[in-house]
Amino acid sequence: MAQARKVATYLLVIFVLYTIISQPARAADLVQVGFVGISNAAKSIGQFMHDLVN
């Protein structure tokens, strides 16, 4: 099981590096979408906590 996880991790890293090298603009867009999603989630949690306190 641990060996399979290690192999899957290596394959994922290789895929990510390949994507960054072969299509840097698309990789940057995907990273931006990810950060926007995280930012929106944090804002929503903050708004929920603010509304919960008030």
N, CA, C and O atoms as a Tripos MOL2 file, in Angstrom:
@<TRIPOS>MOLECULE
protein
  216   215    54     0     0
PROTEIN
NO_CHARGES

@<TRIPOS>ATOM
      1 N           0.8230   -1.1930    0.0000 N.3       1 MET1
      2 CA          0.0000    0.0000    0.0000 C.3       1 MET1
      3 C           0.8710    1.2620    0.0000 C.2       1 MET1
      4 O           0.6030    2.2010   -0.7500 O.2       1 MET1
      5 N           1.8950    1.2820    0.8280 N.am      2 ALA2
      6 CA          2.7820    2.4430    0.8810 C.3       2 ALA2
      7 C           3.5460    2.6020   -0.4250 C.2       2 ALA2
      8 O           3.8030    3.7200   -0.8720 O.2       2 ALA2
      9 N           3.9060    1.4800   -1.0310 N.am      3 GLN3
     10 CA          4.6250    1.5170   -2.3070 C.3       3 GLN3
     11 C           3.7350    2.1140   -3.4020 C.2       3 GLN3
     12 O           4.2060    2.9020   -4.2230 O.2       3 GLN3
     13 N           2.4670    1.7460   -3.4160 N.am      4 ALA4
     14 CA          1.5330    2.2790   -4.4140 C.3       4 ALA4
     15 C           1.3540    3.7820   -4.2290 C.2       4 ALA4
     16 O           1.2760    4.5270   -5.2060 O.2       4 ALA4
     17 N           1.2890    4.2200   -2.9930 N.am      5 ARG5
     18 CA          1.1510    5.6510   -2.7210 C.3       5 ARG5
     19 C           2.3800    6.4120   -3.2090 C.2       5 ARG5
     20 O           2.2570    7.4960   -3.7790 O.2       5 ARG5
     21 N           3.5540    5.8500   -2.9870 N.am      6 LYS6
     22 CA          4.7900    6.4890   -3.4260 C.3       6 LYS6
     23 C           4.8270    6.5980   -4.9490 C.2       6 LYS6
     24 O           5.1990    7.6390   -5.4920 O.2       6 LYS6
     25 N           4.4430    5.5250   -5.6340 N.am      7 VAL7
     26 CA          4.4300    5.5310   -7.1000 C.3       7 VAL7
     27 C           3.4160    6.5490   -7.6140 C.2       7 VAL7
     28 O           3.7030    7.2860   -8.5570 O.2       7 VAL7
     29 N           2.2380    6.5960   -7.0060 N.am      8 ALA8
     30 CA          1.2130    7.5540   -7.4220 C.3       8 ALA8
     31 C           1.6830    8.9900   -7.2090 C.2       8 ALA8
     32 O           1.4140    9.8610   -8.0370 O.2       8 ALA8
     33 N           2.3780    9.2370   -6.1160 N.am      9 THR9
     34 CA          2.9030   10.5730   -5.8490 C.3       9 THR9
     35 C           3.9330   10.9710   -6.8920 C.2       9 THR9
     36 O           3.9000   12.0900   -7.4030 O.2       9 THR9
     37 N           4.8510   10.0590   -7.2130 N.am     10 TYR10
     38 CA          5.8520   10.3450   -8.2400 C.3      10 TYR10
     39 C           5.1950   10.6170   -9.5870 C.2      10 TYR10
     40 O           5.5990   11.5410  -10.2930 O.2      10 TYR10
     41 N           4.1950    9.8350   -9.9510 N.am     11 LEU11
     42 CA          3.5050   10.0460  -11.2240 C.3      11 LEU11
     43 C           2.7960   11.3960  -11.2520 C.2      11 LEU11
     44 O           2.7990   12.0790  -12.2750 O.2      11 LEU11
     45 N           2.1950   11.7770  -10.1420 N.am     12 LEU12
     46 CA          1.5230   13.0670  -10.0680 C.3      12 LEU12
     47 C           2.5180   14.2160  -10.2120 C.2      12 LEU12
     48 O           2.2520   15.1840  -10.9250 O.2      12 LEU12
     49 N           3.6570   14.1120   -9.5430 N.am     13 VAL13
     50 CA          4.6840   15.1540   -9.6370 C.3      13 VAL13
     51 C           5.2020   15.2590  -11.0670 C.2      13 VAL13
     52 O           5.3730   16.3620  -11.5880 O.2      13 VAL13
     53 N           5.4520   14.1260  -11.6980 N.am     14 ILE14
     54 CA          5.9360   14.1320  -13.0810 C.3      14 ILE14
     55 C           4.8960   14.7660  -14.0040 C.2      14 ILE14
     56 O           5.2470   15.5490  -14.8870 O.2      14 ILE14
     57 N           3.6210   14.4340  -13.8040 N.am     15 PHE15
     58 CA          2.5600   15.0060  -14.6290 C.3      15 PHE15
     59 C           2.4790   16.5190  -14.4430 C.2      15 PHE15
     60 O           2.3420   17.2570  -15.4190 O.2      15 PHE15
     61 N           2.5620   16.9810  -13.2010 N.am     16 VAL16
     62 CA          2.4900   18.4220  -12.9370 C.3      16 VAL16
     63 C           3.6680   19.1410  -13.5780 C.2      16 VAL16
     64 O           3.4860   20.1800  -14.2140 O.2      16 VAL16
     65 N           4.8640   18.6060  -13.4220 N.am     17 LEU17
     66 CA          6.0380   19.2300  -14.0380 C.3      17 LEU17
     67 C           5.9270   19.2420  -15.5560 C.2      17 LEU17
     68 O           6.2690   20.2390  -16.1920 O.2      17 LEU17
     69 N           5.4520   18.1500  -16.1430 N.am     18 TYR18
     70 CA          5.2730   18.0920  -17.5930 C.3      18 TYR18
     71 C           4.2780   19.1550  -18.0570 C.2      18 TYR18
     72 O           4.5030   19.8210  -19.0670 O.2      18 TYR18
     73 N           3.1850   19.3110  -17.3230 N.am     19 THR19
     74 CA          2.1810   20.3050  -17.6960 C.3      19 THR19
     75 C           2.7500   21.7140  -17.6000 C.2      19 THR19
     76 O           2.4980   22.5460  -18.4720 O.2      19 THR19
     77 N           3.5090   21.9860  -16.5550 N.am     20 ILE20
     78 CA          4.1040   23.3150  -16.3830 C.3      20 ILE20
     79 C           5.0910   23.6110  -17.5030 C.2      20 ILE20
     80 O           5.1230   24.7280  -18.0200 O.2      20 ILE20
     81 N           5.8900   22.6300  -17.8810 N.am     21 ILE21
     82 CA          6.8960   22.8370  -18.9200 C.3      21 ILE21
     83 C           6.2570   22.9360  -20.2990 C.2      21 ILE21
     84 O           6.6430   23.7870  -21.1000 O.2      21 ILE21
     85 N           5.2860   22.0760  -20.5840 N.am     22 SER22
     86 CA          4.7240   22.0410  -21.9360 C.3      22 SER22
     87 C           3.6810   23.1300  -22.1840 C.2      22 SER22
     88 O           3.5700   23.6270  -23.3050 O.2      22 SER22
     89 N           2.9170   23.5080  -21.1610 N.am     23 GLN23
     90 CA          1.8690   24.5210  -21.3260 C.3      23 GLN23
     91 C           1.8660   25.4750  -20.1290 C.2      23 GLN23
     92 O           0.9710   25.4060  -19.2870 O.2      23 GLN23
     93 N           2.8500   26.3540  -20.0510 N.am     24 PRO24
     94 CA          2.9400   27.2160  -18.8580 C.3      24 PRO24
     95 C           1.7540   28.1680  -18.7010 C.2      24 PRO24
     96 O           1.3530   28.4650  -17.5760 O.2      24 PRO24
     97 N           1.1920   28.6470  -19.7990 N.am     25 ALA25
     98 CA          0.0620   29.5760  -19.6780 C.3      25 ALA25
     99 C          -1.1550   28.8670  -19.0900 C.2      25 ALA25
    100 O          -1.8410   29.4130  -18.2250 O.2      25 ALA25
    101 N          -1.4180   27.6640  -19.5570 N.am     26 ARG26
    102 CA         -2.5640   26.8950  -19.0300 C.3      26 ARG26
    103 C          -2.3280   26.5300  -17.5710 C.2      26 ARG26
    104 O          -3.2530   26.5820  -16.7610 O.2      26 ARG26
    105 N          -1.0940   26.1600  -17.2280 N.am     27 ALA27
    106 CA         -0.7820   25.8210  -15.8400 C.3      27 ALA27
    107 C          -0.9930   27.0380  -14.9380 C.2      27 ALA27
    108 O          -1.5080   26.9090  -13.8270 O.2      27 ALA27
    109 N          -0.5970   28.2110  -15.4160 N.am     28 ALA28
    110 CA         -0.7920   29.4290  -14.6290 C.3      28 ALA28
    111 C          -2.2760   29.7270  -14.4450 C.2      28 ALA28
    112 O          -2.6990   30.1500  -13.3700 O.2      28 ALA28
    113 N          -3.0620   29.5070  -15.4920 N.am     29 ASP29
    114 CA         -4.5090   29.7110  -15.3720 C.3      29 ASP29
    115 C          -5.1180   28.7700  -14.3390 C.2      29 ASP29
    116 O          -5.9750   29.1780  -13.5550 O.2      29 ASP29
    117 N          -4.6810   27.5210  -14.3360 N.am     30 LEU30
    118 CA         -5.2100   26.5530  -13.3710 C.3      30 LEU30
    119 C          -4.8380   26.9340  -11.9410 C.2      30 LEU30
    120 O          -5.6520   26.7970  -11.0280 O.2      30 LEU30
    121 N          -3.6130   27.4080  -11.7480 N.am     31 VAL31
    122 CA         -3.1870   27.8430  -10.4110 C.3      31 VAL31
    123 C          -4.0100   29.0520   -9.9700 C.2      31 VAL31
    124 O          -4.4230   29.1440   -8.8140 O.2      31 VAL31
    125 N          -4.2420   29.9740  -10.8990 N.am     32 GLN32
    126 CA         -5.0390   31.1540  -10.5670 C.3      32 GLN32
    127 C          -6.4600   30.7610  -10.1790 C.2      32 GLN32
    128 O          -7.0050   31.2890   -9.2090 O.2      32 GLN32
    129 N          -7.0590   29.8510  -10.9150 N.am     33 VAL33
    130 CA         -8.4070   29.3840  -10.5880 C.3      33 VAL33
    131 C          -8.4250   28.7500   -9.1960 C.2      33 VAL33
    132 O          -9.3570   28.9670   -8.4220 O.2      33 VAL33
    133 N          -7.3950   27.9700   -8.8850 N.am     34 GLY34
    134 CA         -7.3140   27.3450   -7.5690 C.3      34 GLY34
    135 C          -7.2270   28.3680   -6.4520 C.2      34 GLY34
    136 O          -7.9090   28.2410   -5.4350 O.2      34 GLY34
    137 N          -6.3830   29.3920   -6.6390 N.am     35 PHE35
    138 CA         -6.2410   30.4080   -5.6030 C.3      35 PHE35
    139 C          -7.4990   31.2540   -5.4630 C.2      35 PHE35
    140 O          -7.8520   31.6560   -4.3550 O.2      35 PHE35
    141 N          -8.1770   31.5260   -6.5650 N.am     36 VAL36
    142 CA         -9.4340   32.2710   -6.4920 C.3      36 VAL36
    143 C         -10.4680   31.4580   -5.7160 C.2      36 VAL36
    144 O         -11.2170   32.0080   -4.9090 O.2      36 VAL36
    145 N         -10.5080   30.1600   -5.9600 N.am     37 GLY37
    146 CA        -11.4380   29.3020   -5.2240 C.3      37 GLY37
    147 C         -11.1490   29.2860   -3.7390 C.2      37 GLY37
    148 O         -12.0680   29.3720   -2.9240 O.2      37 GLY37
    149 N          -9.8800   29.1750   -3.3800 N.am     38 ILE38
    150 CA         -9.4980   29.1830   -1.9640 C.3      38 ILE38
    151 C          -9.8280   30.5320   -1.3310 C.2      38 ILE38
    152 O         -10.3100   30.5950   -0.2010 O.2      38 ILE38
    153 N          -9.5650   31.6050   -2.0660 N.am     39 SER39
    154 CA         -9.8590   32.9440   -1.5580 C.3      39 SER39
    155 C         -11.3560   33.1330   -1.3260 C.2      39 SER39
    156 O         -11.7700   33.6680   -0.2980 O.2      39 SER39
    157 N         -12.1510   32.6970   -2.2760 N.am     40 ASN40
    158 CA        -13.6080   32.8180   -2.1190 C.3      40 ASN40
    159 C         -14.1150   31.9810   -0.9490 C.2      40 ASN40
    160 O         -15.0110   32.4080   -0.2210 O.2      40 ASN40
    161 N         -13.5510   30.8040   -0.7700 N.am     41 ALA41
    162 CA        -13.9560   29.9580    0.3530 C.3      41 ALA41
    163 C         -13.6120   30.6300    1.6800 C.2      41 ALA41
    164 O         -14.4150   30.6090    2.6120 O.2      41 ALA41
    165 N         -12.4220   31.2250    1.7690 N.am     42 ALA42
    166 CA        -12.0230   31.9050    3.0010 C.3      42 ALA42
    167 C         -12.9260   33.1060    3.2800 C.2      42 ALA42
    168 O         -13.3080   33.3490    4.4250 O.2      42 ALA42
    169 N         -13.2640   33.8510    2.2330 N.am     43 LYS43
    170 CA        -14.1670   34.9900    2.4170 C.3      43 LYS43
    171 C         -15.5380   34.5280    2.8950 C.2      43 LYS43
    172 O         -16.1420   35.1560    3.7650 O.2      43 LYS43
    173 N         -16.0240   33.4370    2.3290 N.am     44 SER44
    174 CA        -17.3340   32.9190    2.7220 C.3      44 SER44
    175 C         -17.3370   32.4560    4.1680 C.2      44 SER44
    176 O         -18.2980   32.7000    4.8970 O.2      44 SER44
    177 N         -16.2760   31.7940    4.5860 N.am     45 ILE45
    178 CA        -16.1760   31.3550    5.9830 C.3      45 ILE45
    179 C         -16.1190   32.5620    6.9090 C.2      45 ILE45
    180 O         -16.7650   32.5770    7.9560 O.2      45 ILE45
    181 N         -15.3490   33.5710    6.5240 N.am     46 GLY46
    182 CA        -15.2740   34.7890    7.3240 C.3      46 GLY46
    183 C         -16.6190   35.4850    7.4330 C.2      46 GLY46
    184 O         -16.9990   35.9450    8.5100 O.2      46 GLY46
    185 N         -17.3390   35.5630    6.3270 N.am     47 GLN47
    186 CA        -18.6660   36.1840    6.3450 C.3      47 GLN47
    187 C         -19.6300   35.3800    7.2080 C.2      47 GLN47
    188 O         -20.4330   35.9560    7.9430 O.2      47 GLN47
    189 N         -19.5580   34.0550    7.1230 N.am     48 PHE48
    190 CA        -20.4110   33.1950    7.9430 C.3      48 PHE48
    191 C         -20.1330   33.4160    9.4240 C.2      48 PHE48
    192 O         -21.0650   33.5450   10.2180 O.2      48 PHE48
    193 N         -18.8580   33.4610    9.8030 N.am     49 MET49
    194 CA        -18.5040   33.6750   11.2110 C.3      49 MET49
    195 C         -18.9650   35.0540   11.6730 C.2      49 MET49
    196 O         -19.4470   35.2070   12.7960 O.2      49 MET49
    197 N         -18.8190   36.0480   10.8140 N.am     50 HIS50
    198 CA        -19.2570   37.3990   11.1520 C.3      50 HIS50
    199 C         -20.7590   37.4270   11.3780 C.2      50 HIS50
    200 O         -21.2320   38.0060   12.3560 O.2      50 HIS50
    201 N         -21.5070   36.8070   10.4810 N.am     51 ASP51
    202 CA        -22.9620   36.7660   10.6320 C.3      51 ASP51
    203 C         -23.3800   35.9400   11.8450 C.2      51 ASP51
    204 O         -24.3800   36.2470   12.4940 O.2      51 ASP51
    205 N         -22.6190   34.8990   12.1480 N.am     52 LEU52
    206 CA        -22.9300   34.0480   13.2910 C.3      52 LEU52
    207 C         -22.7630   34.8130   14.6030 C.2      52 LEU52
    208 O         -23.5620   34.6480   15.5250 O.2      52 LEU52
    209 N         -21.7370   35.6430   14.6870 N.am     53 VAL53
    210 CA        -21.4800   36.4140   15.9020 C.3      53 VAL53
    211 C         -22.5320   37.5010   16.0730 C.2      53 VAL53
    212 O         -22.9670   37.7750   17.1910 O.2      53 VAL53
    213 N         -22.9360   38.1130   14.9870 N.am     54 ASN54
    214 CA        -23.9280   39.2100   15.0730 C.3      54 ASN54
    215 C         -25.2720   38.6700   15.1420 C.2      54 ASN54
    216 O         -26.2390   39.4280   15.2180 O.2      54 ASN54
@<TRIPOS>BOND
     1     1     2 1
     2     2     3 1
     3     3     4 2
     4     3     5 am
     5     5     6 1
     6     6     7 1
     7     7     8 2
     8     7     9 am
     9     9    10 1
    10    10    11 1
    11    11    12 2
    12    11    13 am
    13    13    14 1
    14    14    15 1
    15    15    16 2
    16    15    17 am
    17    17    18 1
    18    18    19 1
    19    19    20 2
    20    19    21 am
    21    21    22 1
    22    22    23 1
    23    23    24 2
    24    23    25 am
    25    25    26 1
    26    26    27 1
    27    27    28 2
    28    27    29 am
    29    29    30 1
    30    30    31 1
    31    31    32 2
    32    31    33 am
    33    33    34 1
    34    34    35 1
    35    35    36 2
    36    35    37 am
    37    37    38 1
    38    38    39 1
    39    39    40 2
    40    39    41 am
    41    41    42 1
    42    42    43 1
    43    43    44 2
    44    43    45 am
    45    45    46 1
    46    46    47 1
    47    47    48 2
    48    47    49 am
    49    49    50 1
    50    50    51 1
    51    51    52 2
    52    51    53 am
    53    53    54 1
    54    54    55 1
    55    55    56 2
    56    55    57 am
    57    57    58 1
    58    58    59 1
    59    59    60 2
    60    59    61 am
    61    61    62 1
    62    62    63 1
    63    63    64 2
    64    63    65 am
    65    65    66 1
    66    66    67 1
    67    67    68 2
    68    67    69 am
    69    69    70 1
    70    70    71 1
    71    71    72 2
    72    71    73 am
    73    73    74 1
    74    74    75 1
    75    75    76 2
    76    75    77 am
    77    77    78 1
    78    78    79 1
    79    79    80 2
    80    79    81 am
    81    81    82 1
    82    82    83 1
    83    83    84 2
    84    83    85 am
    85    85    86 1
    86    86    87 1
    87    87    88 2
    88    87    89 am
    89    89    90 1
    90    90    91 1
    91    91    92 2
    92    91    93 am
    93    93    94 1
    94    94    95 1
    95    95    96 2
    96    95    97 am
    97    97    98 1
    98    98    99 1
    99    99   100 2
   100    99   101 am
   101   101   102 1
   102   102   103 1
   103   103   104 2
   104   103   105 am
   105   105   106 1
   106   106   107 1
   107   107   108 2
   108   107   109 am
   109   109   110 1
   110   110   111 1
   111   111   112 2
   112   111   113 am
   113   113   114 1
   114   114   115 1
   115   115   116 2
   116   115   117 am
   117   117   118 1
   118   118   119 1
   119   119   120 2
   120   119   121 am
   121   121   122 1
   122   122   123 1
   123   123   124 2
   124   123   125 am
   125   125   126 1
   126   126   127 1
   127   127   128 2
   128   127   129 am
   129   129   130 1
   130   130   131 1
   131   131   132 2
   132   131   133 am
   133   133   134 1
   134   134   135 1
   135   135   136 2
   136   135   137 am
   137   137   138 1
   138   138   139 1
   139   139   140 2
   140   139   141 am
   141   141   142 1
   142   142   143 1
   143   143   144 2
   144   143   145 am
   145   145   146 1
   146   146   147 1
   147   147   148 2
   148   147   149 am
   149   149   150 1
   150   150   151 1
   151   151   152 2
   152   151   153 am
   153   153   154 1
   154   154   155 1
   155   155   156 2
   156   155   157 am
   157   157   158 1
   158   158   159 1
   159   159   160 2
   160   159   161 am
   161   161   162 1
   162   162   163 1
   163   163   164 2
   164   163   165 am
   165   165   166 1
   166   166   167 1
   167   167   168 2
   168   167   169 am
   169   169   170 1
   170   170   171 1
   171   171   172 2
   172   171   173 am
   173   173   174 1
   174   174   175 1
   175   175   176 2
   176   175   177 am
   177   177   178 1
   178   178   179 1
   179   179   180 2
   180   179   181 am
   181   181   182 1
   182   182   183 1
   183   183   184 2
   184   183   185 am
   185   185   186 1
   186   186   187 1
   187   187   188 2
   188   187   189 am
   189   189   190 1
   190   190   191 1
   191   191   192 2
   192   191   193 am
   193   193   194 1
   194   194   195 1
   195   195   196 2
   196   195   197 am
   197   197   198 1
   198   198   199 1
   199   199   200 2
   200   199   201 am
   201   201   202 1
   202   202   203 1
   203   203   204 2
   204   203   205 am
   205   205   206 1
   206   206   207 1
   207   207   208 2
   208   207   209 am
   209   209   210 1
   210   210   211 1
   211   211   212 2
   212   211   213 am
   213   213   214 1
   214   214   215 1
   215   215   216 2
@<TRIPOS>SUBSTRUCTURE
     1 MET1         2 RESIDUE 1 A MET
     2 ALA2         6 RESIDUE 1 A ALA
     3 GLN3        10 RESIDUE 1 A GLN
     4 ALA4        14 RESIDUE 1 A ALA
     5 ARG5        18 RESIDUE 1 A ARG
     6 LYS6        22 RESIDUE 1 A LYS
     7 VAL7        26 RESIDUE 1 A VAL
     8 ALA8        30 RESIDUE 1 A ALA
     9 THR9        34 RESIDUE 1 A THR
    10 TYR10       38 RESIDUE 1 A TYR
    11 LEU11       42 RESIDUE 1 A LEU
    12 LEU12       46 RESIDUE 1 A LEU
    13 VAL13       50 RESIDUE 1 A VAL
    14 ILE14       54 RESIDUE 1 A ILE
    15 PHE15       58 RESIDUE 1 A PHE
    16 VAL16       62 RESIDUE 1 A VAL
    17 LEU17       66 RESIDUE 1 A LEU
    18 TYR18       70 RESIDUE 1 A TYR
    19 THR19       74 RESIDUE 1 A THR
    20 ILE20       78 RESIDUE 1 A ILE
    21 ILE21       82 RESIDUE 1 A ILE
    22 SER22       86 RESIDUE 1 A SER
    23 GLN23       90 RESIDUE 1 A GLN
    24 PRO24       94 RESIDUE 1 A PRO
    25 ALA25       98 RESIDUE 1 A ALA
    26 ARG26      102 RESIDUE 1 A ARG
    27 ALA27      106 RESIDUE 1 A ALA
    28 ALA28      110 RESIDUE 1 A ALA
    29 ASP29      114 RESIDUE 1 A ASP
    30 LEU30      118 RESIDUE 1 A LEU
    31 VAL31      122 RESIDUE 1 A VAL
    32 GLN32      126 RESIDUE 1 A GLN
    33 VAL33      130 RESIDUE 1 A VAL
    34 GLY34      134 RESIDUE 1 A GLY
    35 PHE35      138 RESIDUE 1 A PHE
    36 VAL36      142 RESIDUE 1 A VAL
    37 GLY37      146 RESIDUE 1 A GLY
    38 ILE38      150 RESIDUE 1 A ILE
    39 SER39      154 RESIDUE 1 A SER
    40 ASN40      158 RESIDUE 1 A ASN
    41 ALA41      162 RESIDUE 1 A ALA
    42 ALA42      166 RESIDUE 1 A ALA
    43 LYS43      170 RESIDUE 1 A LYS
    44 SER44      174 RESIDUE 1 A SER
    45 ILE45      178 RESIDUE 1 A ILE
    46 GLY46      182 RESIDUE 1 A GLY
    47 GLN47      186 RESIDUE 1 A GLN
    48 PHE48      190 RESIDUE 1 A PHE
    49 MET49      194 RESIDUE 1 A MET
    50 HIS50      198 RESIDUE 1 A HIS
    51 ASP51      202 RESIDUE 1 A ASP
    52 LEU52      206 RESIDUE 1 A LEU
    53 VAL53      210 RESIDUE 1 A VAL
    54 ASN54      214 RESIDUE 1 A ASN
